[in-house]
Amino acid sequence: PTLSAEGALELAEAFEFLGGLRLRHQAEQIRRGLPPDNHVAPAALTALERTQLKAVFAVVGRQQETLAQRYRQRSE
């Protein structure tokens, strides 16, 4: 099973958004003298970023479901 071109693009954009959040979070931790980690608290995000994060999770969920359905169909 393969992803559609649209699905692949959505996942790439989701990955880019998540990577950007992570990098900004880590840069801020370094500026504050803290060791960088990967835990970005949703409460620390702007309202727009939280909305975008929900959309990213929806994209990932849709693609997971699509792949799960394709694998179930092949195994039946």
Gaussian input, Z-matrix of N, CA and C with variables (Angstrom, degrees):
# hf/3-21g

backbone

0 1
 N
 C     1     B1
 C     2     B2     1     A1
 N     3     B3     2     A2     1     D1
 C     4     B4     3     A3     2     D2
 C     5     B5     4     A4     3     D3
 N     6     B6     5     A5     4     D4
 C     7     B7     6     A6     5     D5
 C     8     B8     7     A7     6     D6
 N     9     B9     8     A8     7     D7
 C    10    B10     9     A9     8     D8
 C    11    B11    10    A10     9     D9
 N    12    B12    11    A11    10    D10
 C    13    B13    12    A12    11    D11
 C    14    B14    13    A13    12    D12
 N    15    B15    14    A14    13    D13
 C    16    B16    15    A15    14    D14
 C    17    B17    16    A16    15    D15
 N    18    B18    17    A17    16    D16
 C    19    B19    18    A18    17    D17
 C    20    B20    19    A19    18    D18
 N    21    B21    20    A20    19    D19
 C    22    B22    21    A21    20    D20
 C    23    B23    22    A22    21    D21
 N    24    B24    23    A23    22    D22
 C    25    B25    24    A24    23    D23
 C    26    B26    25    A25    24    D24
 N    27    B27    26    A26    25    D25
 C    28    B28    27    A27    26    D26
 C    29    B29    28    A28    27    D27
 N    30    B30    29    A29    28    D28
 C    31    B31    30    A30    29    D29
 C    32    B32    31    A31    30    D30
 N    33    B33    32    A32    31    D31
 C    34    B34    33    A33    32    D32
 C    35    B35    34    A34    33    D33
 N    36    B36    35    A35    34    D34
 C    37    B37    36    A36    35    D35
 C    38    B38    37    A37    36    D36
 N    39    B39    38    A38    37    D37
 C    40    B40    39    A39    38    D38
 C    41    B41    40    A40    39    D39
 N    42    B42    41    A41    40    D40
 C    43    B43    42    A42    41    D41
 C    44    B44    43    A43    42    D42
 N    45    B45    44    A44    43    D43
 C    46    B46    45    A45    44    D44
 C    47    B47    46    A46    45    D45
 N    48    B48    47    A47    46    D46
 C    49    B49    48    A48    47    D47
 C    50    B50    49    A49    48    D48
 N    51    B51    50    A50    49    D49
 C    52    B52    51    A51    50    D50
 C    53    B53    52    A52    51    D51
 N    54    B54    53    A53    52    D52
 C    55    B55    54    A54    53    D53
 C    56    B56    55    A55    54    D54
 N    57    B57    56    A56    55    D55
 C    58    B58    57    A57    56    D56
 C    59    B59    58    A58    57    D57
 N    60    B60    59    A59    58    D58
 C    61    B61    60    A60    59    D59
 C    62    B62    61    A61    60    D60
 N    63    B63    62    A62    61    D61
 C    64    B64    63    A63    62    D62
 C    65    B65    64    A64    63    D63
 N    66    B66    65    A65    64    D64
 C    67    B67    66    A66    65    D65
 C    68    B68    67    A67    66    D66
 N    69    B69    68    A68    67    D67
 C    70    B70    69    A69    68    D68
 C    71    B71    70    A70    69    D69
 N    72    B72    71    A71    70    D70
 C    73    B73    72    A72    71    D71
 C    74    B74    73    A73    72    D72
 N    75    B75    74    A74    73    D73
 C    76    B76    75    A75    74    D74
 C    77    B77    76    A76    75    D75
 N    78    B78    77    A77    76    D76
 C    79    B79    78    A78    77    D77
 C    80    B80    79    A79    78    D78
 N    81    B81    80    A80    79    D79
 C    82    B82    81    A81    80    D80
 C    83    B83    82    A82    81    D81
 N    84    B84    83    A83    82    D82
 C    85    B85    84    A84    83    D83
 C    86    B86    85    A85    84    D84
 N    87    B87    86    A86    85    D85
 C    88    B88    87    A87    86    D86
 C    89    B89    88    A88    87    D87
 N    90    B90    89    A89    88    D88
 C    91    B91    90    A90    89    D89
 C    92    B92    91    A91    90    D90
 N    93    B93    92    A92    91    D91
 C    94    B94    93    A93    92    D92
 C    95    B95    94    A94    93    D93
 N    96    B96    95    A95    94    D94
 C    97    B97    96    A96    95    D95
 C    98    B98    97    A97    96    D96
 N    99    B99    98    A98    97    D97
 C   100   B100    99    A99    98    D98
 C   101   B101   100   A100    99    D99
 N   102   B102   101   A101   100   D100
 C   103   B103   102   A102   101   D101
 C   104   B104   103   A103   102   D102
 N   105   B105   104   A104   103   D103
 C   106   B106   105   A105   104   D104
 C   107   B107   106   A106   105   D105
 N   108   B108   107   A107   106   D106
 C   109   B109   108   A108   107   D107
 C   110   B110   109   A109   108   D108
 N   111   B111   110   A110   109   D109
 C   112   B112   111   A111   110   D110
 C   113   B113   112   A112   111   D111
 N   114   B114   113   A113   112   D112
 C   115   B115   114   A114   113   D113
 C   116   B116   115   A115   114   D114
 N   117   B117   116   A116   115   D115
 C   118   B118   117   A117   116   D116
 C   119   B119   118   A118   117   D117
 N   120   B120   119   A119   118   D118
 C   121   B121   120   A120   119   D119
 C   122   B122   121   A121   120   D120
 N   123   B123   122   A122   121   D121
 C   124   B124   123   A123   122   D122
 C   125   B125   124   A124   123   D123
 N   126   B126   125   A125   124   D124
 C   127   B127   126   A126   125   D125
 C   128   B128   127   A127   126   D126
 N   129   B129   128   A128   127   D127
 C   130   B130   129   A129   128   D128
 C   131   B131   130   A130   129   D129
 N   132   B132   131   A131   130   D130
 C   133   B133   132   A132   131   D131
 C   134   B134   133   A133   132   D132
 N   135   B135   134   A134   133   D133
 C   136   B136   135   A135   134   D134
 C   137   B137   136   A136   135   D135
 N   138   B138   137   A137   136   D136
 C   139   B139   138   A138   137   D137
 C   140   B140   139   A139   138   D138
 N   141   B141   140   A140   139   D139
 C   142   B142   141   A141   140   D140
 C   143   B143   142   A142   141   D141
 N   144   B144   143   A143   142   D142
 C   145   B145   144   A144   143   D143
 C   146   B146   145   A145   144   D144
 N   147   B147   146   A146   145   D145
 C   148   B148   147   A147   146   D146
 C   149   B149   148   A148   147   D147
 N   150   B150   149   A149   148   D148
 C   151   B151   150   A150   149   D149
 C   152   B152   151   A151   150   D150
 N   153   B153   152   A152   151   D151
 C   154   B154   153   A153   152   D152
 C   155   B155   154   A154   153   D153
 N   156   B156   155   A155   154   D154
 C   157   B157   156   A156   155   D155
 C   158   B158   157   A157   156   D156
 N   159   B159   158   A158   157   D157
 C   160   B160   159   A159   158   D158
 C   161   B161   160   A160   159   D159
 N   162   B162   161   A161   160   D160
 C   163   B163   162   A162   161   D161
 C   164   B164   163   A163   162   D162
 N   165   B165   164   A164   163   D163
 C   166   B166   165   A165   164   D164
 C   167   B167   166   A166   165   D165
 N   168   B168   167   A167   166   D166
 C   169   B169   168   A168   167   D167
 C   170   B170   169   A169   168   D168
 N   171   B171   170   A170   169   D169
 C   172   B172   171   A171   170   D170
 C   173   B173   172   A172   171   D171
 N   174   B174   173   A173   172   D172
 C   175   B175   174   A174   173   D173
 C   176   B176   175   A175   174   D174
 N   177   B177   176   A176   175   D175
 C   178   B178   177   A177   176   D176
 C   179   B179   178   A178   177   D177
 N   180   B180   179   A179   178   D178
 C   181   B181   180   A180   179   D179
 C   182   B182   181   A181   180   D180
 N   183   B183   182   A182   181   D181
 C   184   B184   183   A183   182   D182
 C   185   B185   184   A184   183   D183
 N   186   B186   185   A185   184   D184
 C   187   B187   186   A186   185   D185
 C   188   B188   187   A187   186   D186
 N   189   B189   188   A188   187   D187
 C   190   B190   189   A189   188   D188
 C   191   B191   190   A190   189   D189
 N   192   B192   191   A191   190   D190
 C   193   B193   192   A192   191   D191
 C   194   B194   193   A193   192   D192
 N   195   B195   194   A194   193   D193
 C   196   B196   195   A195   194   D194
 C   197   B197   196   A196   195   D195
 N   198   B198   197   A197   196   D196
 C   199   B199   198   A198   197   D197
 C   200   B200   199   A199   198   D198
 N   201   B201   200   A200   199   D199
 C   202   B202   201   A201   200   D200
 C   203   B203   202   A202   201   D201
 N   204   B204   203   A203   202   D202
 C   205   B205   204   A204   203   D203
 C   206   B206   205   A205   204   D204
 N   207   B207   206   A206   205   D205
 C   208   B208   207   A207   206   D206
 C   209   B209   208   A208   207   D207
 N   210   B210   209   A209   208   D208
 C   211   B211   210   A210   209   D209
 C   212   B212   211   A211   210   D210
 N   213   B213   212   A212   211   D211
 C   214   B214   213   A213   212   D212
 C   215   B215   214   A214   213   D213
 N   216   B216   215   A215   214   D214
 C   217   B217   216   A216   215   D215
 C   218   B218   217   A217   216   D216
 N   219   B219   218   A218   217   D217
 C   220   B220   219   A219   218   D218
 C   221   B221   220   A220   219   D219
 N   222   B222   221   A221   220   D220
 C   223   B223   222   A222   221   D221
 C   224   B224   223   A223   222   D222
 N   225   B225   224   A224   223   D223
 C   226   B226   225   A225   224   D224
 C   227   B227   226   A226   225   D225

   B1=1.4502
   B2=1.5194
   B3=1.2752
   B4=1.4546
   B5=1.5204
   B6=1.2974
   B7=1.4579
   B8=1.5153
   B9=1.2972
   B10=1.4611
   B11=1.5279
   B12=1.3051
   B13=1.4656
   B14=1.5223
   B15=1.3268
   B16=1.4725
   B17=1.5255
   B18=1.3180
   B19=1.4615
   B20=1.5188
   B21=1.3228
   B22=1.4633
   B23=1.5247
   B24=1.3383
   B25=1.4643
   B26=1.5197
   B27=1.3377
   B28=1.4655
   B29=1.5250
   B30=1.3295
   B31=1.4704
   B32=1.5264
   B33=1.3175
   B34=1.4685
   B35=1.5234
   B36=1.3302
   B37=1.4674
   B38=1.5267
   B39=1.3213
   B40=1.4624
   B41=1.5279
   B42=1.3353
   B43=1.4620
   B44=1.5253
   B45=1.3290
   B46=1.4649
   B47=1.5307
   B48=1.3198
   B49=1.4652
   B50=1.5318
   B51=1.3319
   B52=1.4641
   B53=1.5254
   B54=1.3206
   B55=1.4609
   B56=1.5190
   B57=1.3296
   B58=1.4628
   B59=1.5140
   B60=1.3390
   B61=1.4704
   B62=1.5273
   B63=1.3142
   B64=1.4604
   B65=1.5258
   B66=1.3174
   B67=1.4683
   B68=1.5201
   B69=1.3313
   B70=1.4710
   B71=1.5292
   B72=1.3152
   B73=1.4658
   B74=1.5307
   B75=1.3267
   B76=1.4589
   B77=1.5237
   B78=1.3152
   B79=1.4710
   B80=1.5272
   B81=1.3325
   B82=1.4687
   B83=1.5242
   B84=1.3129
   B85=1.4651
   B86=1.5261
   B87=1.3088
   B88=1.4707
   B89=1.5272
   B90=1.3468
   B91=1.4741
   B92=1.5215
   B93=1.3342
   B94=1.4640
   B95=1.5278
   B96=1.3368
   B97=1.4491
   B98=1.5186
   B99=1.3216
   B100=1.4648
   B101=1.5231
   B102=1.3168
   B103=1.4720
   B104=1.5359
   B105=1.3159
   B106=1.4625
   B107=1.5303
   B108=1.3150
   B109=1.4571
   B110=1.5264
   B111=1.3037
   B112=1.4610
   B113=1.5202
   B114=1.3196
   B115=1.4628
   B116=1.5271
   B117=1.3062
   B118=1.4620
   B119=1.5196
   B120=1.3137
   B121=1.4635
   B122=1.5253
   B123=1.3265
   B124=1.4660
   B125=1.5237
   B126=1.3094
   B127=1.4687
   B128=1.5315
   B129=1.3259
   B130=1.4617
   B131=1.5302
   B132=1.3235
   B133=1.4564
   B134=1.5219
   B135=1.3184
   B136=1.4551
   B137=1.5326
   B138=1.3077
   B139=1.4666
   B140=1.5255
   B141=1.3149
   B142=1.4617
   B143=1.5231
   B144=1.3289
   B145=1.4676
   B146=1.5258
   B147=1.3234
   B148=1.4697
   B149=1.5273
   B150=1.3166
   B151=1.4607
   B152=1.5235
   B153=1.3269
   B154=1.4642
   B155=1.5247
   B156=1.3225
   B157=1.4582
   B158=1.5262
   B159=1.3176
   B160=1.4678
   B161=1.5227
   B162=1.3220
   B163=1.4686
   B164=1.5258
   B165=1.3281
   B166=1.4683
   B167=1.5234
   B168=1.3215
   B169=1.4610
   B170=1.5253
   B171=1.3199
   B172=1.4672
   B173=1.5291
   B174=1.3229
   B175=1.4649
   B176=1.5240
   B177=1.3108
   B178=1.4592
   B179=1.5308
   B180=1.3099
   B181=1.4633
   B182=1.5172
   B183=1.3355
   B184=1.4720
   B185=1.5193
   B186=1.3189
   B187=1.4604
   B188=1.5330
   B189=1.3225
   B190=1.4637
   B191=1.5216
   B192=1.3134
   B193=1.4671
   B194=1.5190
   B195=1.3222
   B196=1.4672
   B197=1.5194
   B198=1.3236
   B199=1.4620
   B200=1.5252
   B201=1.3140
   B202=1.4689
   B203=1.5262
   B204=1.3258
   B205=1.4625
   B206=1.5192
   B207=1.2930
   B208=1.4704
   B209=1.5152
   B210=1.3266
   B211=1.4641
   B212=1.5234
   B213=1.3330
   B214=1.4706
   B215=1.5193
   B216=1.3247
   B217=1.4610
   B218=1.5238
   B219=1.3047
   B220=1.4689
   B221=1.5164
   B222=1.3149
   B223=1.4640
   B224=1.5226
   B225=1.3154
   B226=1.4715
   B227=1.5005
   A1=110.81
   A2=113.73
   A3=119.34
   A4=109.41
   A5=114.52
   A6=120.39
   A7=109.18
   A8=115.71
   A9=119.39
   A10=107.90
   A11=115.79
   A12=119.82
   A13=110.14
   A14=116.07
   A15=119.97
   A16=110.95
   A17=116.84
   A18=120.58
   A19=111.80
   A20=116.71
   A21=120.76
   A22=110.72
   A23=116.21
   A24=119.86
   A25=110.92
   A26=116.94
   A27=120.02
   A28=110.98
   A29=116.47
   A30=119.69
   A31=111.24
   A32=117.20
   A33=120.13
   A34=110.48
   A35=116.65
   A36=120.15
   A37=110.95
   A38=117.29
   A39=121.25
   A40=110.14
   A41=116.00
   A42=121.21
   A43=110.53
   A44=116.41
   A45=120.71
   A46=111.12
   A47=117.18
   A48=120.97
   A49=110.37
   A50=116.46
   A51=120.22
   A52=111.34
   A53=116.18
   A54=119.98
   A55=111.97
   A56=115.92
   A57=119.82
   A58=112.57
   A59=115.86
   A60=119.21
   A61=110.53
   A62=115.34
   A63=120.58
   A64=111.10
   A65=116.96
   A66=119.88
   A67=112.10
   A68=117.34
   A69=119.33
   A70=110.34
   A71=116.42
   A72=121.10
   A73=110.28
   A74=115.96
   A75=119.39
   A76=112.12
   A77=117.04
   A78=119.98
   A79=110.56
   A80=115.74
   A81=119.44
   A82=110.74
   A83=117.69
   A84=119.71
   A85=111.01
   A86=116.66
   A87=120.65
   A88=110.01
   A89=116.66
   A90=119.79
   A91=111.13
   A92=116.87
   A93=121.17
   A94=112.65
   A95=117.38
   A96=121.26
   A97=114.07
   A98=116.73
   A99=121.43
   A100=110.03
   A101=116.70
   A102=118.08
   A103=109.05
   A104=117.84
   A105=119.84
   A106=111.67
   A107=115.34
   A108=121.15
   A109=108.58
   A110=116.53
   A111=121.30
   A112=112.98
   A113=117.42
   A114=120.52
   A115=110.09
   A116=115.56
   A117=121.09
   A118=107.13
   A119=116.45
   A120=120.88
   A121=109.50
   A122=118.09
   A123=119.69
   A124=113.03
   A125=117.48
   A126=120.68
   A127=111.65
   A128=117.19
   A129=121.00
   A130=112.15
   A131=117.05
   A132=121.20
   A133=110.72
   A134=115.19
   A135=119.37
   A136=108.40
   A137=116.38
   A138=120.23
   A139=110.62
   A140=117.06
   A141=120.82
   A142=111.03
   A143=116.93
   A144=120.21
   A145=111.23
   A146=117.47
   A147=120.16
   A148=110.88
   A149=116.54
   A150=120.68
   A151=109.96
   A152=116.26
   A153=120.52
   A154=111.08
   A155=116.95
   A156=120.60
   A157=111.07
   A158=116.53
   A159=120.15
   A160=110.44
   A161=116.48
   A162=120.36
   A163=110.90
   A164=116.92
   A165=121.17
   A166=110.06
   A167=117.13
   A168=119.59
   A169=111.23
   A170=117.37
   A171=120.67
   A172=110.36
   A173=117.28
   A174=121.63
   A175=110.09
   A176=116.41
   A177=120.77
   A178=109.89
   A179=117.10
   A180=120.82
   A181=112.24
   A182=117.04
   A183=120.65
   A184=111.01
   A185=116.38
   A186=119.50
   A187=111.03
   A188=116.68
   A189=119.25
   A190=110.49
   A191=116.80
   A192=120.99
   A193=110.70
   A194=117.08
   A195=120.71
   A196=110.75
   A197=116.54
   A198=119.91
   A199=111.50
   A200=117.01
   A201=120.43
   A202=110.10
   A203=117.32
   A204=120.52
   A205=110.97
   A206=116.99
   A207=120.25
   A208=111.17
   A209=117.07
   A210=119.70
   A211=111.03
   A212=117.24
   A213=119.76
   A214=110.56
   A215=116.79
   A216=120.68
   A217=111.04
   A218=117.61
   A219=120.77
   A220=111.50
   A221=117.78
   A222=119.78
   A223=112.31
   A224=117.66
   A225=120.39
   A226=111.36
   D1=140.54
   D2=178.31
   D3=-124.69
   D4=159.78
   D5=175.58
   D6=-81.44
   D7=152.09
   D8=172.53
   D9=-70.82
   D10=162.28
   D11=177.67
   D12=-60.26
   D13=-40.47
   D14=178.93
   D15=-65.34
   D16=-43.07
   D17=178.80
   D18=-63.15
   D19=-40.90
   D20=178.74
   D21=-64.23
   D22=-40.92
   D23=178.36
   D24=-64.71
   D25=-43.16
   D26=178.36
   D27=-60.26
   D28=-42.85
   D29=179.48
   D30=-66.19
   D31=-39.00
   D32=178.53
   D33=-63.17
   D34=-41.97
   D35=178.45
   D36=-67.10
   D37=-37.63
   D38=177.52
   D39=-63.60
   D40=-44.10
   D41=179.47
   D42=-61.85
   D43=-42.22
   D44=178.93
   D45=-63.10
   D46=-42.78
   D47=178.87
   D48=-62.42
   D49=-48.45
   D50=-179.20
   D51=-62.62
   D52=-40.70
   D53=178.39
   D54=-62.82
   D55=-39.45
   D56=177.79
   D57=-64.27
   D58=-43.29
   D59=176.71
   D60=-59.37
   D61=-46.04
   D62=-177.92
   D63=-62.22
   D64=-45.54
   D65=-179.14
   D66=-65.02
   D67=-42.25
   D68=177.97
   D69=-62.85
   D70=-41.28
   D71=178.67
   D72=-60.96
   D73=-47.33
   D74=-178.61
   D75=-66.76
   D76=-37.60
   D77=177.81
   D78=-62.79
   D79=-41.32
   D80=177.94
   D81=-64.31
   D82=-39.87
   D83=178.14
   D84=-62.81
   D85=-42.78
   D86=179.60
   D87=-63.68
   D88=-42.81
   D89=177.95
   D90=-59.43
   D91=-33.50
   D92=-179.63
   D93=-86.46
   D94=2.99
   D95=178.60
   D96=79.32
   D97=18.42
   D98=-179.64
   D99=-102.22
   D100=152.74
   D101=175.26
   D102=-70.10
   D103=135.96
   D104=-178.78
   D105=-70.37
   D106=143.38
   D107=175.05
   D108=-135.90
   D109=-175.70
   D110=-177.41
   D111=-109.00
   D112=12.42
   D113=-178.16
   D114=-93.64
   D115=105.46
   D116=177.26
   D117=-102.96
   D118=112.73
   D119=-179.26
   D120=-72.73
   D121=124.43
   D122=178.59
   D123=-54.98
   D124=-31.85
   D125=179.88
   D126=-65.39
   D127=-21.58
   D128=179.92
   D129=-83.43
   D130=-6.87
   D131=-178.39
   D132=-88.34
   D133=156.84
   D134=173.86
   D135=-73.04
   D136=166.86
   D137=178.14
   D138=-59.65
   D139=-40.65
   D140=178.81
   D141=-64.00
   D142=-43.96
   D143=178.94
   D144=-62.90
   D145=-39.01
   D146=177.42
   D147=-64.34
   D148=-40.50
   D149=177.26
   D150=-62.85
   D151=-44.51
   D152=178.99
   D153=-64.83
   D154=-38.23
   D155=178.81
   D156=-62.70
   D157=-42.28
   D158=176.63
   D159=-61.25
   D160=-40.79
   D161=178.66
   D162=-64.74
   D163=-39.34
   D164=177.76
   D165=-62.19
   D166=-45.53
   D167=179.25
   D168=-63.91
   D169=-33.71
   D170=176.89
   D171=-65.89
   D172=-41.89
   D173=177.59
   D174=-60.40
   D175=-48.51
   D176=-178.96
   D177=-62.04
   D178=-43.80
   D179=179.27
   D180=-61.03
   D181=-42.98
   D182=178.75
   D183=-62.52
   D184=-43.62
   D185=-178.49
   D186=-68.43
   D187=-37.22
   D188=176.41
   D189=-62.55
   D190=-43.31
   D191=-179.87
   D192=-65.26
   D193=-41.78
   D194=178.27
   D195=-59.73
   D196=-46.96
   D197=179.52
   D198=-66.23
   D199=-39.15
   D200=178.73
   D201=-61.46
   D202=-42.03
   D203=179.08
   D204=-64.92
   D205=-41.22
   D206=179.35
   D207=-64.15
   D208=-41.63
   D209=179.55
   D210=-68.50
   D211=-37.74
   D212=177.93
   D213=-63.74
   D214=-40.93
   D215=-179.59
   D216=-64.24
   D217=-38.48
   D218=-179.08
   D219=-71.57
   D220=-29.61
   D221=-176.01
   D222=-87.53
   D223=-9.90
   D224=-178.77
   D225=-87.18

